């Protein structure tokens, strides 16, 4: 399961630690934890933190005093030790599942090869032509459509978005893209080429203020002014 569509929440521990929070502060704290789980350490920036919590600057100023004790501020980031621990454990478990899947696939392949060789010995062909059993093994399998397995935005995908649509925020577009396809059930949620799907998704995004062409030209002139 993708790490950005689930998050462990130990209710007993949470309620014990947050008994003095108001209803609004509970909501703000949970939004901070969710953003931390999906995007990593929180920047020590009141404007960004207020946006994450969906609070006005004044409301965030009041909530901040109650929420800061749950974090430590290190090198410009809010660090949550419990979330860091859970993220590390989730990564270890994911690697273990991947290793088990690889070993299981290798075992199935070895069994299939052994069975094919055994059938060839039992039913030798009277002609010098290749065995039909071996031919079926040697034929390359056609690629199958798969669900999106990426957990973060690849660098080349990010670069494509910046070059094709400089008016967009690649991370925000990625979050919308991954959330959408995670919720599509059945074969409709599988693709042969996810990078091609990403490129179409980026191109079809609604324009922000100004057209893409205008944004590119403004960036171009900004670079020229900077080189003077």
Phi, psi and omega in degrees: 000139181294142184291340184268007176241009173209157179207130178291135178224109180271102191301317181299314179296317182297311182295326179294325183276340189242026185298334185263005180277147174281173179300316179296321180290326174301312180299318180296318181296316180295321177295322176296317180296319181294317178295322177299315183295322183276322190242355179096196186306144182273134179289143178280071184222114185299324180295315179294315181296321178296321178294319179299319182278354182061039181243153172289161179305320180293316180295321178294323179301322179286320182287329185303318183299327181276334186266336182302324181299342179280350183235164168239142182261118183225123176052042175083015180226151172273121183251132177244110187298320182294318179294319177301318179296314181294323179294320179295318179295321179297321179295318179297315180297322179295318179295322179296317179297321179295318180296319178296321180295320179295316180295321179296320179294320178296321179295318179296321180294318179297319179296319180296319179295318179297317179296322180295318179294322179295319179295325179295321179291322182287329183233071181292144180278133179289345182255159179285001181291153181300149180293135178300328181295316180293325180299321181292331180284324186283336181294128181291137180282141177291142180298145180250146176294141182228161175282161179292120183251354181291140180257348178211166184286117178295156183298315182292330176292317179299316181295321179299316181297318180295322182283317184281320183225076181295350178277357183255159172262108186306321183294318179294319178295321179297317179299318178295317182298309183292321178296319181297310184287336175293333182268355179275121185271158172068202184293339179294340180266015180245148180219150174281324183227097183288332178293320177296321177297320178297316181299317178294322180298314180297315182296330185270002178294144179295145180292142171278196178300121183087157179277168178298320181298317180297321180295317179297318181294321179296321177295322181297311180293327178297321179294320181295316180297324181290336182273353180289000000 
